[in-house]
Amino acid sequence: MTGSAKIGVLTFHRCINYGSYWQARCLVEGLRRQGREAVLLDHQSKRIDRAEWACALRPLLPARAPRPDLALYSAKVRKFFEAFATLPLSAPFSLEDPQDMETRDTVVVGSDEVWNFRHPWYAGCPLFFGDGLKVDRLVAYAASFGNHEAGDGIGGRWAERLEQFADITVRDENSRELIRKELGREPAVVLDPCLQFEELCRPQHADRGFAEKDGVVVVYGHSFSEAFAMAVRSWARTRGLTLISVGYRNAWADEQHLAAGPDEFAAAMAGARAVVTNFFHGCVFALVNRKPFACAVSDYRSHKLTALVNSLGAEARLIAGDPEQAVLENALDLPLEPTICERMAALRRHSQACLDHALD
């Protein structure tokens, strides 16, 4: 495929979610930096927008956000809208009826949980399985079935849709097993685009706002167990560190920065001493910036979290159940092992080879 081939990236690029935004941005901008003519396919849906915005304003559904938090979450949403406007986008078209989509030589589906049948509003969306796309060649990069278990299968009609893909790579072992079981293929497991094109995730300027403070620890996520939260708080107190919760309210943190936009999130991660999270991209951004991190395991994210830390030999950073204080402290105090960085570099080369194979 020539560098002038028109490539469309199909993913969840308008989610009010730092990880979704950054993986979309990194993949499309990474391709463009390599000289490829790539844009994000700008699918739009009022149904999806309503669900997305409702979740952004009430992230702990069904609980309501306090009025002061609602104003901050609204400011966060506006910052996401501003960030979306800067992305390289195709002409808009309907998610449910993509007849106005521009024709592309290749469409890259992924990354993110594009095939997750348990996603609260994108589940079973035919477009992400290739239906209605105007394209000559269809491939998937770092795609995932999310928390849809491999043992549950996907059914013949969805497998038939996936047979259209000329090349498939996935982000986790659960997704790999599903493709192996349903299609008889052996897809490679590749890096999330934020790790694949990690230089794009780092702030391009020195002003990092609150992250410039000494001794800042970023807390990213929500619904942590009380035992995990208290263990982290005890660790921070004994070291004189400040816990700053970014994007979501965690009452046990010292400061709340709920209105942070995507760039502020990236800057916070770059300026932190360590990262406390229960989100996949909390781990990813800690790795991008070579920060110690501790991640509490949740059922919803267990597949992608386990796959990530296992691939890098970072299992000690994943905390299951009520944490042992010494284990948590080691995860947050000790710098990343050199072997983690070496494995990331090797996986980056492997992932780039897979991407080149899919597109060339």
Disulfide bonds with the S-S distance in Angstrom:
none
